[in-house]
């Protein structure tokens, strides 16, 4: 079997506790949706919402999407704008499991190429890793992908990522806590590993390799 050349990682439930997203980031954004939507830089986002849900209030639509935890690009883009202000003024710090940053550093030193693929927007991803509890980690990543490349439960999305990073699928390892995402990646030919973070209560898949943390991932895939 060919060695792993690139690792693509999810964020929520994989590098970052679900509680941080659910109990910190989402409430922070929800409280600021109205004011953020009125900002000039949000005009394109508002227009995109109107195009998707004609005649509906953009604010009501955003609140509904948040209630449903919808993986919708304009919502993720506006949340990213809101979180940007919070990270920059120090109100927010990107939470990571303690094993993540040391593993990322080791993998980079070992020659692995690292990428992020999350339903959160690329700017939001960069903010989380750029203002993390372990410092600025963005330089460790070769690239970032969000739902503009496609849905995370669609095999074609992983095809596009592999084409974009110019690495054959068999040499790419995808890390996530969500079985359906791992199924899609495997259907595209990627290698997969499910993170079973104890505090998140993830249900183990019987179709994928599992690991409780990044050191165990490294051991099982010889990274």
LOLOGU-380669 format. One record per atom (N, C-alpha, C): residue number from 1; residue in one letter; atom name; x, y, z. Coordinates in steps of 0.05 Angstrom, whole numbers, plus 5000, padded with zeros to 4 digits. Layout:
N
nr_rest_atom_u_v_w
NUM_A_CA_X_Y_Z
...
This chain:
223
nr_rest_atom_u_v_w
1_X_N_5017_4976_5000
1_X_CA_5000_5000_5000
1_X_C_5018_5025_5000
2_X_N_5010_5045_4984
2_X_CA_5026_5069_4982
2_X_C_5024_5085_5009
3_X_N_5046_5098_5017
3_X_CA_5045_5114_5041
3_X_C_5027_5138_5038
4_X_N_5017_5148_5060
4_X_CA_5001_5173_5060
4_X_C_5018_5197_5053
5_X_N_5010_5212_5033
5_X_CA_5024_5236_5025
5_X_C_5011_5262_5036
6_X_N_4985_5260_5040
6_X_CA_4970_5284_5049
6_X_C_4948_5276_5068
7_X_N_4943_5293_5088
7_X_CA_4922_5289_5107
7_X_C_4902_5312_5104
8_X_N_4877_5305_5101
8_X_CA_4855_5325_5100
8_X_C_4838_5321_5125
9_X_N_4836_5342_5141
9_X_CA_4822_5339_5166
9_X_C_4797_5356_5168
10_X_N_4776_5345_5179
10_X_CA_4752_5359_5188
10_X_C_4760_5376_5213
11_X_N_4742_5393_5222
11_X_CA_4748_5409_5247
11_X_C_4730_5399_5270
12_X_N_4704_5404_5269
12_X_CA_4686_5399_5291
12_X_C_4685_5370_5298
13_X_N_4693_5362_5322
13_X_CA_4693_5335_5331
13_X_C_4718_5319_5323
14_X_N_4736_5333_5308
14_X_CA_4760_5320_5299
14_X_C_4785_5334_5310
15_X_N_4788_5360_5304
15_X_CA_4809_5376_5316
15_X_C_4799_5393_5340
16_X_N_4773_5397_5340
16_X_CA_4761_5417_5358
16_X_C_4736_5405_5372
17_X_N_4734_5409_5398
17_X_CA_4710_5398_5412
17_X_C_4684_5409_5400
18_X_N_4664_5391_5397
18_X_CA_4638_5400_5387
18_X_C_4627_5422_5405
19_X_N_4632_5420_5431
19_X_CA_4621_5440_5450
19_X_C_4631_5468_5444
20_X_N_4655_5471_5434
20_X_CA_4666_5498_5427
20_X_C_4649_5510_5405
21_X_N_4643_5494_5385
21_X_CA_4627_5505_5363
21_X_C_4598_5510_5371
22_X_N_4587_5490_5386
22_X_CA_4559_5492_5394
22_X_C_4554_5513_5415
23_X_N_4571_5514_5435
23_X_CA_4566_5531_5459
23_X_C_4580_5558_5459
24_X_N_4600_5561_5441
24_X_CA_4615_5586_5440
24_X_C_4611_5600_5413
25_X_N_4619_5587_5392
25_X_CA_4619_5601_5366
25_X_C_4590_5607_5356
26_X_N_4572_5587_5357
26_X_CA_4545_5591_5347
26_X_C_4530_5613_5362
27_X_N_4529_5612_5389
27_X_CA_4515_5634_5403
27_X_C_4528_5661_5398
28_X_N_4554_5662_5396
28_X_CA_4568_5688_5391
28_X_C_4558_5699_5364
29_X_N_4556_5682_5344
29_X_CA_4547_5691_5318
29_X_C_4518_5699_5318
30_X_N_4502_5682_5330
30_X_CA_4473_5687_5330
30_X_C_4466_5714_5342
31_X_N_4480_5721_5363
31_X_CA_4474_5747_5377
31_X_C_4482_5771_5360
32_X_N_4497_5766_5338
32_X_CA_4507_5788_5322
32_X_C_4499_5787_5293
33_X_N_4480_5769_5286
33_X_CA_4471_5766_5259
33_X_C_4460_5792_5247
34_X_N_4443_5805_5262
34_X_CA_4429_5829_5252
34_X_C_4449_5851_5245
35_X_N_4467_5857_5263
35_X_CA_4486_5879_5258
35_X_C_4506_5871_5236
36_X_N_4513_5845_5235
36_X_CA_4532_5836_5214
36_X_C_4520_5838_5187
37_X_N_4494_5831_5185
37_X_CA_4481_5831_5159
37_X_C_4479_5860_5148
38_X_N_4479_5880_5165
38_X_CA_4477_5908_5156
38_X_C_4504_5919_5147
39_X_N_4526_5904_5151
39_X_CA_4552_5914_5143
39_X_C_4555_5913_5113
40_X_N_4569_5934_5101
40_X_CA_4572_5934_5071
40_X_C_4584_5909_5060
41_X_N_4603_5897_5074
41_X_CA_4616_5873_5064
41_X_C_4598_5849_5063
42_X_N_4574_5851_5076
42_X_CA_4555_5829_5076
42_X_C_4534_5831_5054
43_X_N_4536_5852_5037
43_X_CA_4516_5856_5016
43_X_C_4514_5832_4997
44_X_N_4536_5821_4989
44_X_CA_4536_5798_4971
44_X_C_4523_5774_4984
45_X_N_4528_5771_5010
45_X_CA_4516_5748_5025
45_X_C_4486_5751_5026
46_X_N_4476_5776_5032
46_X_CA_4448_5781_5032
46_X_C_4435_5775_5005
47_X_N_4448_5784_4984
47_X_CA_4438_5779_4957
47_X_C_4437_5749_4951
48_X_N_4457_5734_4960
48_X_CA_4457_5705_4955
48_X_C_4433_5692_4970
49_X_N_4428_5701_4994
49_X_CA_4405_5690_5010
49_X_C_4379_5696_4995
50_X_N_4376_5720_4985
50_X_CA_4351_5727_4971
50_X_C_4348_5710_4946
51_X_N_4370_5704_4933
51_X_CA_4369_5687_4909
51_X_C_4360_5658_4916
52_X_N_4368_5649_4940
52_X_CA_4361_5622_4948
52_X_C_4333_5620_4959
53_X_N_4324_5641_4974
53_X_CA_4298_5641_4987
53_X_C_4284_5667_4980
54_X_N_4274_5670_4955
54_X_CA_4262_5695_4946
54_X_C_4239_5704_4964
55_X_N_4239_5730_4971
55_X_CA_4217_5742_4986
55_X_C_4219_5739_5016
56_X_N_4236_5721_5025
56_X_CA_4238_5717_5054
56_X_C_4258_5737_5066
57_X_N_4254_5742_5092
57_X_CA_4273_5759_5106
57_X_C_4300_5745_5109
58_X_N_4321_5759_5101
58_X_CA_4347_5747_5102
58_X_C_4354_5739_5131
59_X_N_4347_5757_5150
59_X_CA_4353_5752_5178
59_X_C_4338_5727_5188
60_X_N_4312_5725_5182
60_X_CA_4296_5702_5190
60_X_C_4307_5677_5178
61_X_N_4315_5678_5153
61_X_CA_4326_5655_5139
61_X_C_4352_5646_5153
62_X_N_4369_5665_5160
62_X_CA_4394_5658_5174
62_X_C_4388_5645_5201
63_X_N_4369_5656_5216
63_X_CA_4362_5644_5242
63_X_C_4351_5616_5238
64_X_N_4335_5612_5218
64_X_CA_4324_5585_5213
64_X_C_4346_5566_5206
65_X_N_4365_5574_5189
65_X_CA_4387_5557_5182
65_X_C_4404_5550_5206
66_X_N_4408_5570_5224
66_X_CA_4423_5564_5248
66_X_C_4408_5544_5266
67_X_N_4382_5547_5268
67_X_CA_4366_5528_5284
67_X_C_4368_5500_5273
68_X_N_4370_5497_5246
68_X_CA_4372_5471_5233
68_X_C_4401_5462_5231
69_X_N_4420_5478_5239
69_X_CA_4449_5472_5235
69_X_C_4454_5466_5206
70_X_N_4442_5482_5188
70_X_CA_4445_5478_5159
70_X_C_4473_5485_5150
71_X_N_4484_5468_5132
71_X_CA_4511_5472_5121
71_X_C_4508_5489_5096
72_X_N_4500_5514_5099
72_X_CA_4493_5531_5076
72_X_C_4515_5552_5073
73_X_N_4525_5556_5050
73_X_CA_4548_5573_5045
73_X_C_4544_5602_5055
74_X_N_4522_5616_5048
74_X_CA_4519_5643_5057
74_X_C_4518_5646_5088
75_X_N_4506_5627_5102
75_X_CA_4506_5628_5131
75_X_C_4535_5625_5141
76_X_N_4549_5606_5130
76_X_CA_4577_5602_5139
76_X_C_4594_5626_5133
77_X_N_4589_5639_5111
77_X_CA_4604_5663_5104
77_X_C_4599_5686_5124
78_X_N_4574_5690_5131
78_X_CA_4567_5711_5150
78_X_C_4578_5705_5178
79_X_N_4576_5680_5186
79_X_CA_4587_5672_5212
79_X_C_4617_5678_5212
80_X_N_4630_5673_5189
80_X_CA_4659_5678_5188
80_X_C_4665_5707_5192
81_X_N_4649_5725_5181
81_X_CA_4653_5754_5185
81_X_C_4650_5761_5214
82_X_N_4630_5750_5227
82_X_CA_4626_5755_5256
82_X_C_4649_5745_5273
83_X_N_4657_5721_5268
83_X_CA_4678_5709_5284
83_X_C_4705_5724_5279
84_X_N_4709_5734_5255
84_X_CA_4733_5749_5250
84_X_C_4737_5771_5270
85_X_N_4716_5787_5275
85_X_CA_4718_5809_5294
85_X_C_4724_5798_5322
86_X_N_4712_5776_5329
86_X_CA_4716_5765_5356
86_X_C_4744_5754_5360
87_X_N_4755_5741_5339
87_X_CA_4783_5731_5341
87_X_C_4802_5755_5342
88_X_N_4797_5775_5327
88_X_CA_4816_5797_5325
88_X_C_4816_5814_5351
89_X_N_4793_5816_5364
89_X_CA_4793_5832_5389
89_X_C_4798_5815_5414
90_X_N_4804_5789_5410
90_X_CA_4811_5772_5432
90_X_C_4787_5759_5446
91_X_N_4763_5765_5437
91_X_CA_4739_5753_5450
91_X_C_4738_5723_5445
92_X_N_4750_5714_5423
92_X_CA_4749_5685_5416
92_X_C_4777_5675_5413
93_X_N_4781_5650_5421
93_X_CA_4806_5635_5416
93_X_C_4798_5608_5405
94_X_N_4810_5599_5383
94_X_CA_4803_5574_5371
94_X_C_4811_5551_5389
95_X_N_4791_5535_5398
95_X_CA_4797_5513_5416
95_X_C_4806_5488_5400
96_X_N_4826_5474_5410
96_X_CA_4836_5450_5397
96_X_C_4840_5429_5419
97_X_N_4836_5403_5411
97_X_CA_4844_5382_5429
97_X_C_4875_5384_5433
98_X_N_4884_5378_5457
98_X_CA_4913_5383_5463
98_X_C_4932_5367_5446
99_X_N_4923_5345_5434
99_X_CA_4941_5328_5418
99_X_C_4944_5339_5389
100_X_N_4927_5358_5381
100_X_CA_4926_5366_5353
100_X_C_4951_5381_5344
101_X_N_4957_5403_5357
101_X_CA_4980_5420_5348
101_X_C_5006_5405_5348
102_X_N_5013_5389_5369
102_X_CA_5038_5374_5368
102_X_C_5039_5355_5344
103_X_N_5016_5342_5339
103_X_CA_5015_5323_5316
103_X_C_5019_5337_5290
104_X_N_5005_5360_5286
104_X_CA_5008_5375_5261
104_X_C_5037_5382_5256
105_X_N_5051_5391_5277
105_X_CA_5079_5399_5275
105_X_C_5096_5375_5267
106_X_N_5091_5352_5279
106_X_CA_5107_5329_5273
106_X_C_5102_5320_5244
107_X_N_5077_5321_5235
107_X_CA_5070_5312_5208
107_X_C_5083_5330_5187
108_X_N_5083_5356_5192
108_X_CA_5096_5375_5174
108_X_C_5126_5369_5172
109_X_N_5138_5365_5195
109_X_CA_5167_5359_5196
109_X_C_5173_5333_5181
110_X_N_5154_5315_5181
110_X_CA_5157_5289_5167
110_X_C_5151_5290_5138
111_X_N_5143_5314_5128
111_X_CA_5139_5317_5099
111_X_C_5110_5314_5090
112_X_N_5091_5310_5108
112_X_CA_5063_5308_5100
112_X_C_5052_5335_5092
113_X_N_5034_5334_5073
113_X_CA_5019_5358_5065
113_X_C_4992_5358_5080
114_X_N_4985_5380_5092
114_X_CA_4961_5381_5109
114_X_C_4940_5400_5097
115_X_N_4915_5392_5099
115_X_CA_4893_5408_5088
115_X_C_4870_5406_5108
116_X_N_4852_5426_5106
116_X_CA_4827_5426_5122
116_X_C_4804_5425_5103
117_X_N_4784_5409_5109
117_X_CA_4758_5409_5094
117_X_C_4736_5409_5115
118_X_N_4722_5431_5117
118_X_CA_4701_5435_5137
118_X_C_4677_5449_5125
119_X_N_4654_5445_5137
119_X_CA_4630_5459_5129
119_X_C_4632_5489_5136
120_X_N_4648_5496_5155
120_X_CA_4653_5524_5161
120_X_C_4669_5537_5138
121_X_N_4665_5563_5133
121_X_CA_4678_5576_5110
121_X_C_4708_5576_5113
122_X_N_4722_5578_5091
122_X_CA_4751_5579_5092
122_X_C_4761_5602_5110
123_X_N_4750_5626_5108
123_X_CA_4759_5647_5127
123_X_C_4756_5639_5156
124_X_N_4733_5626_5162
124_X_CA_4728_5618_5190
124_X_C_4748_5596_5199
125_X_N_4755_5579_5180
125_X_CA_4775_5558_5186
125_X_C_4802_5571_5193
126_X_N_4810_5590_5176
126_X_CA_4836_5604_5180
126_X_C_4836_5620_5206
127_X_N_4814_5631_5213
127_X_CA_4812_5646_5238
127_X_C_4816_5627_5262
128_X_N_4802_5604_5261
128_X_CA_4804_5585_5284
128_X_C_4833_5576_5288
129_X_N_4846_5568_5266
129_X_CA_4873_5558_5268
129_X_C_4894_5581_5271
130_X_N_4886_5604_5261
130_X_CA_4904_5627_5263
130_X_C_4904_5640_5291
131_X_N_4883_5637_5306
131_X_CA_4880_5648_5333
131_X_C_4873_5626_5352
132_X_N_4888_5604_5350
132_X_CA_4882_5581_5367
132_X_C_4895_5583_5394
133_X_N_4886_5566_5412
133_X_CA_4898_5565_5439
133_X_C_4927_5557_5438
134_X_N_4936_5546_5415
134_X_CA_4964_5537_5412
134_X_C_4979_5556_5392
135_X_N_4968_5580_5388
135_X_CA_4981_5599_5371
135_X_C_4971_5597_5342
136_X_N_4986_5610_5324
136_X_CA_4979_5611_5296
136_X_C_4989_5586_5282
137_X_N_4971_5569_5273
137_X_CA_4978_5543_5261
137_X_C_4973_5543_5231
138_X_N_4965_5565_5219
138_X_CA_4957_5565_5191
138_X_C_4980_5558_5173
139_X_N_5004_5565_5180
139_X_CA_5027_5559_5163
139_X_C_5032_5529_5160
140_X_N_5020_5513_5177
140_X_CA_5024_5484_5175
140_X_C_5007_5472_5153
141_X_N_4987_5487_5144
141_X_CA_4968_5476_5124
141_X_C_4975_5486_5096
142_X_N_4972_5467_5077
142_X_CA_4977_5474_5049
142_X_C_4952_5485_5035
143_X_N_4929_5482_5048
143_X_CA_4905_5492_5035
143_X_C_4880_5487_5053
144_X_N_4858_5501_5046
144_X_CA_4833_5499_5061
144_X_C_4810_5496_5041
145_X_N_4791_5479_5048
145_X_CA_4767_5475_5031
145_X_C_4742_5476_5047
146_X_N_4721_5487_5035
146_X_CA_4695_5489_5048
146_X_C_4673_5479_5029
147_X_N_4648_5485_5035
147_X_CA_4626_5474_5019
147_X_C_4625_5484_4991
148_X_N_4641_5504_4984
148_X_CA_4642_5513_4956
148_X_C_4654_5492_4938
149_X_N_4669_5473_4949
149_X_CA_4679_5451_4933
149_X_C_4659_5428_4931
150_X_N_4637_5431_4947
150_X_CA_4616_5410_4947
150_X_C_4610_5401_4976
151_X_N_4588_5387_4979
151_X_CA_4579_5377_5005
151_X_C_4598_5355_5015
152_X_N_4600_5353_5041
152_X_CA_4619_5335_5053
152_X_C_4610_5306_5052
153_X_N_4585_5301_5044
153_X_CA_4574_5274_5042
153_X_C_4571_5266_5013
154_X_N_4586_5280_4995
154_X_CA_4585_5275_4966
154_X_C_4612_5267_4957
155_X_N_4615_5243_4946
155_X_CA_4641_5233_4936
155_X_C_4655_5253_4917
156_X_N_4639_5266_4900
156_X_CA_4651_5285_4880
156_X_C_4668_5307_4894
157_X_N_4660_5314_4918
157_X_CA_4675_5335_4932
157_X_C_4704_5327_4938
158_X_N_4707_5301_4945
158_X_CA_4734_5291_4951
158_X_C_4750_5287_4925
159_X_N_4736_5280_4903
159_X_CA_4749_5279_4877
159_X_C_4761_5307_4871
160_X_N_4745_5328_4875
160_X_CA_4754_5355_4869
160_X_C_4778_5363_4886
161_X_N_4777_5355_4911
161_X_CA_4799_5362_4929
161_X_C_4825_5348_4920
162_X_N_4823_5323_4914
162_X_CA_4847_5309_4905
162_X_C_4858_5320_4879
163_X_N_4841_5328_4861
163_X_CA_4850_5341_4836
163_X_C_4863_5368_4843
164_X_N_4850_5383_4862
164_X_CA_4861_5409_4869
164_X_C_4888_5408_4883
165_X_N_4893_5387_4898
165_X_CA_4919_5386_4912
165_X_C_4939_5369_4897
166_X_N_4929_5356_4875
166_X_CA_4947_5341_4857
166_X_C_4960_5317_4872
167_X_N_4943_5303_4888
167_X_CA_4952_5279_4901
167_X_C_4932_5257_4896
168_X_N_4941_5233_4887
168_X_CA_4922_5211_4882
168_X_C_4906_5204_4907
169_X_N_4880_5198_4903
169_X_CA_4863_5192_4926
169_X_C_4874_5171_4945
170_X_N_4888_5151_4934
170_X_CA_4898_5129_4951
170_X_C_4920_5138_4970
171_X_N_4931_5162_4965
171_X_CA_4952_5173_4982
171_X_C_4942_5195_5000
172_X_N_4916_5199_5001
172_X_CA_4904_5219_5017
172_X_C_4888_5206_5040
173_X_N_4893_5216_5064
173_X_CA_4879_5206_5088
173_X_C_4859_5228_5097
174_X_N_4834_5220_5099
174_X_CA_4813_5239_5109
174_X_C_4806_5232_5137
175_X_N_4806_5252_5155
175_X_CA_4799_5249_5183
175_X_C_4773_5264_5189
176_X_N_4754_5249_5201
176_X_CA_4729_5261_5209
176_X_C_4716_5244_5231
177_X_N_4697_5256_5245
177_X_CA_4682_5240_5265
177_X_C_4656_5230_5253
178_X_N_4648_5239_5229
178_X_CA_4622_5233_5217
178_X_C_4624_5210_5197
179_X_N_4610_5189_5203
179_X_CA_4612_5165_5186
179_X_C_4604_5171_5157
180_X_N_4583_5186_5153
180_X_CA_4573_5191_5125
180_X_C_4594_5207_5109
181_X_N_4609_5225_5122
181_X_CA_4631_5239_5108
181_X_C_4653_5219_5101
182_X_N_4660_5202_5119
182_X_CA_4681_5182_5114
182_X_C_4672_5163_5092
183_X_N_4646_5156_5091
183_X_CA_4636_5139_5069
183_X_C_4640_5152_5042
184_X_N_4634_5178_5041
184_X_CA_4637_5193_5016
184_X_C_4666_5194_5007
185_X_N_4684_5199_5026
185_X_CA_4712_5200_5020
185_X_C_4722_5173_5010
186_X_N_4714_5152_5024
186_X_CA_4722_5125_5016
186_X_C_4712_5118_4988
187_X_N_4687_5127_4982
187_X_CA_4676_5121_4955
187_X_C_4693_5135_4933
188_X_N_4706_5157_4941
188_X_CA_4723_5171_4922
188_X_C_4752_5159_4921
189_X_N_4757_5139_4938
189_X_CA_4782_5126_4938
189_X_C_4802_5135_4958
190_X_N_4794_5153_4976
190_X_CA_4812_5163_4997
190_X_C_4813_5142_5020
191_X_N_4834_5143_5035
191_X_CA_4836_5128_5060
191_X_C_4822_5144_5082
192_X_N_4811_5131_5102
192_X_CA_4795_5145_5121
192_X_C_4801_5135_5150
193_X_N_4796_5154_5168
193_X_CA_4798_5147_5197
193_X_C_4778_5164_5212
194_X_N_4762_5151_5229
194_X_CA_4742_5164_5245
194_X_C_4754_5171_5273
195_X_N_4752_5196_5280
195_X_CA_4761_5205_5307
195_X_C_4739_5200_5327
196_X_N_4745_5186_5349
196_X_CA_4726_5180_5370
196_X_C_4734_5195_5395
197_X_N_4729_5221_5395
197_X_CA_4736_5237_5418
197_X_C_4717_5231_5441
198_X_N_4727_5221_5464
198_X_CA_4710_5212_5485
198_X_C_4689_5234_5494
199_X_N_4698_5259_5496
199_X_CA_4679_5279_5506
199_X_C_4657_5286_5486
200_X_N_4660_5277_5461
200_X_CA_4639_5283_5441
200_X_C_4620_5260_5438
201_X_N_4626_5237_5450
201_X_CA_4608_5214_5449
201_X_C_4603_5203_5421
202_X_N_4623_5204_5403
202_X_CA_4619_5195_5376
202_X_C_4614_5165_5375
203_X_N_4595_5156_5359
203_X_CA_4589_5128_5356
203_X_C_4608_5116_5335
204_X_N_4622_5095_5343
204_X_CA_4642_5083_5326
204_X_C_4630_5070_5301
205_X_N_4643_5075_5278
205_X_CA_4635_5062_5253
205_X_C_4648_5034_5251
206_X_N_4635_5016_5238
206_X_CA_4647_4990_5233
206_X_C_4657_4988_5204
207_X_N_4657_5011_5190
207_X_CA_4666_5012_5162
207_X_C_4693_5026_5159
208_X_N_4703_5038_5180
208_X_CA_4727_5055_5178
208_X_C_4746_5049_5201
209_X_N_4772_5054_5197
209_X_CA_4791_5053_5219
209_X_C_4783_5075_5239
210_X_N_4786_5070_5265
210_X_CA_4780_5090_5285
210_X_C_4804_5096_5302
211_X_N_4804_5120_5314
211_X_CA_4826_5128_5332
211_X_C_4814_5148_5352
212_X_N_4825_5148_5376
212_X_CA_4816_5167_5397
212_X_C_4830_5194_5395
213_X_N_4853_5195_5382
213_X_CA_4867_5220_5380
213_X_C_4887_5219_5357
214_X_N_4901_5241_5351
214_X_CA_4919_5242_5328
214_X_C_4943_5224_5332
215_X_N_4954_5221_5356
215_X_CA_4976_5201_5358
215_X_C_4968_5173_5350
216_X_N_4943_5165_5357
216_X_CA_4934_5139_5348
216_X_C_4931_5137_5318
217_X_N_4922_5160_5306
217_X_CA_4920_5161_5277
217_X_C_4948_5156_5265
218_X_N_4968_5170_5276
218_X_CA_4995_5168_5266
218_X_C_5005_5139_5268
219_X_N_4999_5126_5290
219_X_CA_5008_5099_5294
219_X_C_4995_5080_5274
220_X_N_4969_5083_5270
220_X_CA_4955_5064_5252
220_X_C_4961_5068_5223
221_X_N_4969_5092_5216
221_X_CA_4975_5098_5187
221_X_C_5005_5103_5182
222_X_N_5021_5099_5203
222_X_CA_5050_5102_5200
222_X_C_5058_5130_5190
223_X_N_5046_5150_5202
223_X_CA_5051_5178_5194
223_X_C_5077_5188_5207
